[in-house]
Amino acid sequence: MNQSYELASHFYDEMLLSDGHYRQHYREYWQWLQQADQQAIARKREEAELLFHRVGITFNVYGEDGGAERLIPFDSVPRIIPAAEWAMLDKGIRQRVQALNAFLHDIYHDQHILKSGIIPPEQVLVNEQYQPCMQGINLHRNIYAHITGVDMVRNGDGEYYVLEDNLRTPSGVSYMLENRKMMMRLYPELFADQRIAPVERYPSLLLQTLRESSPVNDPVVVVLTPGRFNSAYFEHSFLAQQMGVELVESADLYVKDGAVLMRTTAGPCKVDVIYRRVDDAFLDPLAFNPDSMLGVPGLLSVYRSGNVVLANAIGTGVADDKSIYPYVPDMVRFYLDEDPILNNVPTWQCRRPEDLSWVLANLEKLVVKEVHGAGGYGMLIGPVASRQQLEDFRALLKARPQNYIAQHTLALSTCPTFVEQGLAPRHIDLRPFALSGAEIRLVPGGLTRVALTEGSLVVNSSQGGGTKDTWILEDDAC
């Protein structure tokens, strides 16, 4: 191990204790790292980059050279989580996803949580992600979010916090799978020495979940993509291929006689389940954005009649809106009559005058986010912002306070990461993926994202972040 590795002060390091000794669940990896040939590791890192390029594991960066393709940087130091810790996270994620699906069913039916006063009705009913066309529509198994990505961070106190819920079209699972494949190829000896829980079942579990979302026996499933210029197109094609289903674009589908049909060389084929990676606004030009070339005219009418399933359901975005996020612990208590297992980050809603006043007075200490923002865009990180950025954001908050929430700047945990100088601590988060069908299923682990810029807390790939393999140890006998 690079002896110059210096722990970042005030941050929880995933591998090392404050005295520089390894954490127990990293013992096997630590011992391997001490004996490893550093030049051989460097060669394998180069090999990994070449292999990722050959496979085409890239993403598009909007606004750069018409959507320049980039390789998402891969770091070969794994993030390791012991079995007992994962068991807690697994249970907490299941609880959270169950409550979120109950909330979505409720707001599109009887709206008990709104009538109870727990959530102000205006925060839901005038939310731009709320879809009135879903009111009263009954979905199979009452599931709205079939695929959920839950973003979590570990704070300086060593505790996990949920940062946000992703229920519209959560992405990143293909990188989780490819990272594992790459690590097993480069370092098979590490997997021989430890019991690392497998993640390879995810595509089969996803297909099972999609099939269970339909009341039809042996349903026809497709993946609907906006096309190859979409930033996550690699993932769309990868998952379709792994599940053995068709990858389709809008031109491949049409509506006739109350059904969605797919054009094939053998003639029309009825489609029962659409795993859609197209946002609500572009799904059906007859119902939403009339200029959309990405959707299927008439799709909404077929969906409302129950003749096709969309995963995730239309209107799920209201549950991952950042102004709704503070109420998720209340949802757990309201729908499940349980205490939340996972903590939220304390959050100020700038739509409230008293919260806005406090946020404006403490802006330099806070992270401020757009309620509909994603990808690390449209946010302010107060402690590293310039005077001008603070003043610009102050004006935005005063002009449209309902568009923003604020949170304390979390001390995201660090994990050793290879940089040009050797190993250095870099901040990370974790996105596990929950699948909701006949039951809620998770593969053990998730996508660990890493902020490669020194000191940065922004892990998003669009902002220069990379990824790591996430290892869940199958037992704690380290």
C-alpha positions in Angstrom: 0.0 0.0 0.0 1.2 3.5 -0.7 2.6 4.6 2.6 1.9 8.3 1.8 -1.9 7.6 2.1 -3.2 10.3 4.4 -6.6 10.0 5.9 -8.8 13.0 5.3 -9.6 14.7 8.6 -13.1 14.6 10.0 -14.3 12.0 7.4 -15.1 8.4 8.0 -12.8 6.2 5.8 -14.3 3.0 4.7 -11.0 1.0 4.8 -9.0 2.6 7.6 -9.5 3.5 11.2 -8.4 6.9 12.5 -5.2 5.3 13.7 -4.3 4.1 10.3 -5.2 0.4 10.9 -7.5 -1.5 8.6 -11.1 -2.1 9.5 -11.8 -5.8 10.1 -13.9 -6.5 7.0 -11.0 -5.1 4.9 -8.5 -7.5 6.4 -8.2 -9.9 3.4 -8.0 -7.1 0.9 -5.5 -5.1 3.0 -3.2 -8.1 3.3 -3.4 -8.7 -0.5 -2.7 -5.0 -1.2 0.4 -5.0 1.0 1.9 -7.8 -1.0 0.6 -6.8 -4.5 3.0 -5.6 -7.2 2.1 -2.0 -7.7 3.3 -2.0 -11.3 1.1 -5.0 -12.1 -1.9 -3.2 -10.6 -1.1 -0.1 -12.8 -1.1 -2.4 -15.8 -4.4 -4.0 -14.9 -5.9 -0.5 -14.5 -4.8 0.3 -18.0 -6.2 -3.1 -19.2 -9.6 -2.3 -17.6 -9.8 1.1 -19.3 -9.1 -0.6 -22.7 -11.7 -3.3 -22.1 -14.3 -0.8 -21.1 -13.7 1.1 -24.3 -14.0 -2.0 -26.4 -17.3 -3.0 -24.8 -18.5 0.6 -25.3 -19.3 1.4 -21.7 -19.7 5.1 -22.2 -22.2 7.8 -21.4 -23.0 11.0 -23.3 -22.4 14.4 -21.8 -25.1 16.8 -22.9 -23.9 20.3 -23.9 -20.4 19.1 -24.8 -19.6 18.8 -28.5 -23.1 17.9 -29.3 -23.2 15.1 -26.7 -19.6 13.9 -26.4 -19.1 10.2 -25.3 -17.0 9.6 -22.3 -15.8 6.6 -20.5 -16.9 6.5 -16.9 -13.7 6.2 -14.8 -13.5 2.9 -13.0 -11.5 2.5 -9.8 -10.2 -0.9 -8.8 -10.2 -0.5 -5.0 -13.5 -2.0 -3.9 -15.9 -0.6 -1.4 -16.5 -3.4 1.1 -19.5 -3.7 3.4 -19.8 -6.4 6.0 -22.8 -8.7 6.1 -24.4 -7.3 9.3 -24.2 -3.8 8.0 -25.7 -4.8 4.6 -28.6 -6.7 6.4 -29.6 -3.4 8.0 -29.4 -1.5 4.8 -31.3 -4.2 2.9 -34.1 -4.2 5.5 -34.3 -0.4 5.5 -34.4 -0.1 1.7 -37.2 -2.6 1.5 -39.2 -0.7 4.1 -38.6 2.6 2.3 -39.6 1.3 -1.1 -42.7 -0.3 0.3 -43.8 3.0 1.9 -43.1 4.9 -1.3 -45.2 2.6 -3.4 -48.0 2.9 -0.8 -47.7 6.7 -1.0 -48.0 6.6 -4.8 -51.1 4.4 -4.7 -52.6 6.6 -2.1 -52.1 10.0 -3.8 -53.7 8.6 -7.0 -56.6 7.1 -5.1 -58.0 8.2 -1.7 -55.3 10.6 -0.7 -55.4 9.6 3.0 -52.0 11.1 3.7 -53.0 14.5 2.3 -56.3 14.5 4.1 -54.5 13.7 7.4 -52.5 16.8 7.0 -49.2 15.0 7.1 -48.2 16.3 3.7 -49.6 19.6 2.5 -51.9 18.8 -0.5 -50.4 21.6 -2.6 -47.0 20.0 -2.5 -48.4 17.0 -4.3 -51.3 18.2 -6.3 -49.6 21.1 -8.0 -46.3 19.4 -8.3 -45.2 19.2 -11.9 -44.4 15.5 -11.6 -48.0 14.7 -10.3 -50.0 13.3 -13.2 -53.8 13.8 -12.9 -54.3 11.2 -15.7 -53.3 8.5 -13.2 -56.0 9.4 -10.7 -58.2 6.3 -10.0 -56.1 4.0 -12.2 -55.6 0.6 -10.6 -52.2 -1.0 -11.3 -51.4 -4.7 -10.9 -50.2 -5.4 -7.4 -50.5 -1.6 -6.7 -46.9 -1.2 -7.7 -45.8 2.1 -9.2 -42.0 2.0 -8.8 -40.9 -1.4 -10.0 -37.2 -0.3 -10.1 -36.0 2.1 -7.4 -32.5 3.4 -6.9 -31.9 4.7 -3.3 -28.9 7.0 -3.0 -27.1 6.7 0.4 -24.1 8.2 2.0 -22.2 7.6 5.2 -21.6 10.7 7.3 -18.7 11.5 9.5 -20.6 9.9 12.4 -20.3 6.6 10.7 -24.1 6.4 10.1 -25.8 5.9 6.8 -28.3 8.6 5.5 -30.6 8.4 2.5 -29.7 11.3 0.2 -32.5 10.8 -2.3 -34.9 8.3 -3.9 -34.8 7.7 -7.7 -38.2 6.4 -8.9 -38.6 7.7 -12.5 -35.9 6.0 -14.6 -33.1 5.2 -12.2 -29.9 4.3 -14.0 -26.4 2.9 -13.2 -27.1 -0.7 -12.6 -25.2 -1.7 -15.8 -22.0 -0.2 -14.3 -22.6 -2.2 -11.1 -22.6 -5.4 -13.2 -19.8 -4.5 -15.5 -17.6 -3.4 -12.6 -18.0 -6.7 -10.9 -17.3 -8.6 -14.2 -14.1 -6.5 -14.6 -12.9 -7.1 -11.0 -13.4 -10.8 -11.3 -11.4 -10.8 -14.6 -8.6 -8.7 -13.3 -8.3 -10.1 -9.7 -9.8 -13.6 -9.6 -7.6 -14.4 -6.5 -9.5 -11.9 -4.4 -12.8 -13.7 -5.1 -11.3 -17.1 -4.3 -10.1 -15.9 -0.9 -13.4 -14.3 0.2 -17.1 -14.9 0.2 -18.3 -12.0 -1.8 -22.1 -11.9 -2.5 -22.8 -12.2 -6.3 -24.7 -9.5 -8.2 -25.0 -11.4 -11.5 -28.6 -12.3 -10.9 -29.8 -8.8 -11.4 -30.9 -9.1 -15.0 -32.9 -12.3 -14.3 -34.5 -10.7 -11.2 -35.4 -7.6 -13.3 -37.0 -9.8 -15.9 -38.9 -11.7 -13.2 -40.1 -8.4 -11.7 -41.2 -7.1 -15.0 -43.1 -10.3 -15.8 -44.8 -10.1 -12.3 -45.9 -6.6 -13.0 -48.4 -7.9 -15.6 -51.5 -10.1 -14.9 -50.9 -11.7 -18.3 -49.4 -15.2 -18.4 -46.0 -15.2 -20.1 -46.1 -11.5 -21.0 -44.0 -10.0 -23.8 -41.5 -7.5 -22.3 -39.6 -4.8 -24.1 -37.1 -2.1 -23.2 -38.1 1.3 -24.6 -35.1 3.7 -25.2 -35.1 7.3 -26.4 -32.3 6.1 -28.8 -28.5 6.0 -29.0 -28.0 9.7 -28.2 -29.4 9.2 -24.8 -26.8 9.4 -22.0 -27.7 6.0 -20.7 -28.2 4.2 -24.0 -25.4 1.7 -23.2 -27.4 0.6 -20.2 -30.7 0.3 -22.1 -29.1 -2.0 -24.7 -27.1 -3.9 -22.1 -30.2 -4.7 -20.0 -32.3 -5.7 -23.0 -29.5 -8.0 -24.1 -29.0 -9.5 -20.7 -32.8 -10.1 -20.2 -33.2 -11.5 -23.7 -35.9 -9.1 -24.7 -36.3 -6.6 -27.5 -34.8 -3.1 -27.3 -37.2 -0.8 -29.1 -37.6 2.9 -30.0 -40.8 4.7 -30.5 -40.9 3.9 -34.2 -40.9 0.2 -33.4 -44.2 0.4 -31.5 -47.7 1.5 -32.4 -51.2 1.4 -31.0 -54.1 -0.5 -32.6 -57.4 -1.8 -31.4 -56.6 -0.9 -27.8 -53.2 -2.7 -27.7 -49.5 -1.8 -28.1 -48.0 -3.7 -31.0 -44.4 -4.1 -31.9 -43.2 -4.3 -35.5 -41.2 -7.5 -36.2 -40.0 -9.3 -39.2 -42.7 -12.0 -38.5 -45.5 -9.4 -38.3 -47.1 -7.4 -35.4 -46.5 -8.7 -31.9 -48.6 -7.6 -28.9 -46.5 -6.0 -26.1 -47.6 -6.5 -22.5 -44.8 -4.8 -20.4 -42.7 -1.8 -21.4 -39.6 -1.1 -19.3 -39.5 2.5 -20.3 -36.4 4.7 -20.1 -38.3 7.6 -21.5 -39.6 10.4 -19.2 -43.3 11.0 -18.7 -43.4 14.1 -20.8 -42.2 12.3 -23.9 -44.1 9.0 -23.6 -47.2 9.9 -25.7 -47.4 13.0 -27.9 -51.2 12.8 -27.9 -51.3 13.2 -24.1 -48.1 15.0 -23.0 -45.6 16.9 -25.1 -47.0 17.1 -28.6 -43.5 17.6 -30.1 -42.1 14.4 -28.7 -40.6 12.0 -31.2 -39.6 9.6 -28.5 -43.0 8.3 -27.5 -45.9 6.2 -28.9 -49.1 8.1 -29.9 -52.0 6.6 -28.0 -49.9 4.8 -25.4 -51.6 6.5 -22.4 -55.1 5.3 -23.5 -53.8 1.7 -23.7 -52.1 2.1 -20.3 -55.2 3.5 -18.6 -57.3 0.6 -19.9 -54.8 -1.9 -18.3 -53.7 -3.4 -21.6 -50.1 -2.6 -21.2 -47.8 -2.1 -18.1 -45.3 0.7 -17.9 -42.4 0.2 -15.5 -42.0 2.5 -13.8 -45.5 3.9 -13.8 -46.4 7.3 -15.1 -46.5 9.8 -12.3 -43.8 8.2 -10.0 -41.7 11.3 -10.2 -43.7 13.1 -7.6 -42.3 10.6 -5.0 -38.7 11.4 -5.8 -39.2 15.1 -5.9 -36.8 16.7 -3.4 -39.6 18.6 -1.7 -41.4 15.3 -1.0 -38.2 13.6 0.3 -38.5 15.1 3.8 -41.8 13.3 4.3 -40.6 9.7 3.5 -40.1 8.9 7.2 -43.6 10.1 7.9 -44.8 7.8 5.0 -43.1 4.8 6.7 -45.0 5.6 10.0 -48.3 6.3 8.3 -48.5 3.4 5.9 -46.5 0.7 7.7 -46.9 1.7 11.3 -43.1 1.2 11.8 -40.2 3.4 12.8 -37.9 4.2 9.8 -34.8 2.1 9.7 -32.9 4.5 7.5 -32.4 8.2 8.3 -33.1 11.1 6.1 -30.7 14.1 5.9 -32.2 17.0 7.9 -33.8 19.2 5.3 -35.1 22.8 5.1 -37.9 23.5 2.6 -37.4 26.9 1.2 -41.1 27.2 0.4 -41.6 27.7 4.1 -40.9 31.4 5.1 -39.2 30.4 8.3 -37.0 27.8 6.6 -36.1 30.2 3.8 -35.1 32.9 6.3 -32.8 30.4 8.1 -31.3 29.2 4.9 -30.5 32.7 3.6 -28.8 33.5 6.9 -26.6 30.3 6.7 -26.2 29.8 3.0 -22.4 29.4 3.1 -22.8 26.3 5.3 -25.4 24.5 3.3 -26.0 22.4 0.2 -29.0 23.8 -1.8 -30.7 21.7 -4.5 -33.4 22.2 -7.0 -36.4 20.1 -6.1 -36.5 18.6 -9.7 -32.7 18.7 -10.2 -30.6 15.7 -11.1 -27.1 14.8 -12.2 -25.5 17.3 -9.8 -26.7 20.2 -11.8 -28.5 23.3 -10.4 -27.1 22.9 -6.9 -25.0 25.1 -4.6 -22.4 23.7 -2.2 -22.1 26.6 0.2 -18.7 25.9 1.9 -16.8 25.9 -1.5 -18.9 28.5 -3.3 -17.5 31.9 -4.3 -19.0 35.1 -3.0 -20.6 35.7 -6.3 -22.1 32.2 -6.5 -23.6 32.7 -3.0 -25.2 36.0 -4.0 -26.5 34.6 -7.3 -28.1 31.7 -5.4 -29.5 34.0 -2.8 -31.4 35.9 -5.6 -32.7 32.6 -7.0 -34.0 31.5 -3.6 -35.8 34.8 -3.0 -37.3 34.7 -6.5 -38.5 31.1 -6.5 -38.2 29.6 -3.0 -40.5 26.7 -3.8 -38.0 25.4 -6.3 -35.3 24.6 -3.6 -34.5 22.6 -0.5 -31.4 23.0 1.7 -29.4 20.5 3.7 -26.3 20.5 5.9 -23.1 19.7 4.0 -22.5 16.1 4.8 -19.1 14.7 5.5 -19.3 11.9 2.9 -17.1 9.0 3.8 -14.0 8.3 1.8 -12.5 5.2 0.3 -8.9 4.7 -1.0 -8.9 5.4 -4.7 -6.1 5.2 -7.3 -5.0 8.7 -8.5 -1.8 9.7 -10.4 0.2 10.0 -7.1 -1.0 6.6 -5.8 -3.7 5.9 -3.4 -5.7 8.9 -1.9 -9.0 9.3 -0.1 -12.0 10.2 -2.3 -15.6 10.8 -1.3 -18.2 8.1 -2.3 -21.9 7.3 -2.2 -23.9 4.1 -2.8 -26.9 3.4 -5.0 -28.5 0.0 -4.3 -31.4 -1.0 -6.6 -34.6 -2.5 -5.3 -37.0 -4.4 -7.6 -40.7 -4.5 -6.6 -42.8 -7.4 -8.0 -44.5 -10.2 -6.1 -42.0 -9.2 -3.5 -39.2 -6.7 -3.1 -35.8 -8.0 -4.2 -32.3 -6.6 -4.0 -29.0 -7.9 -5.2 -26.5 -7.5 -2.4 -24.6 -4.3 -3.2 -25.1 -1.5 -5.6 -23.3 1.2 -7.6 -20.6 3.0 -5.6 -19.9 6.3 -7.2 -16.7 8.2 -6.3 -15.8 11.9 -6.7 -12.4 11.7 -8.3 -11.6 15.4 -7.9 -9.8 16.0 -4.6 -12.1 17.4 -2.0 -15.2 17.2 -4.2 -18.4 15.9 -2.8 -20.1 15.6 -6.2 -20.0 11.9 -7.4 -22.2 12.2 -10.5 -20.6 10.9 -13.7 -21.7 14.0 -15.5 -19.6 16.0 -13.1 -16.5 13.9 -13.5 -17.2 11.1 -11.0 -16.2 7.5 -11.3 -17.4 4.1 -10.0 -16.2 1.3 -7.9 -17.2 -2.3 -7.4 -19.2 -2.8 -4.2 -18.5 -6.0 -2.2 -21.0 -7.4 0.3 -19.3 -10.0 2.5 -21.5 -13.0 2.9 -20.5 -13.5 6.5 -18.7 -11.4 9.1 -16.1 -14.0 9.9 -13.2 -11.8 8.9 
